[in-house]
Amino acid sequence: MLHRYEKMKQKNLQLEGELQILKEQQGAIQEEALQWQKKCESLKLANSLLGSDQHKRDTKLKINALVREIDQCISQLSE
């Protein structure tokens, strides 16, 4: 019975180690997915700036958002 307990304890430690490794891998994969999403958005914006008719509306909205953000920064700096 004691031998079985020790064996289960070792197996538990092994599984906890594997779980930690898998959690780290999951975090890395999620970070990589986020980076790819950002790159995709950047490429969409670049394509729209190159004159793609499909993304002109998105480009105008993005530019307007950037202008509003710049205006907010200027107003904060002038206070």
PyMOL commands that set and color helices and strands:
alter all, ss='L'
color gray80, all
select helices_A, chain A and resi 2-49+53-78
alter helices_A, ss='H'
color red, helices_A
deselect
rebuild
show_as cartoon
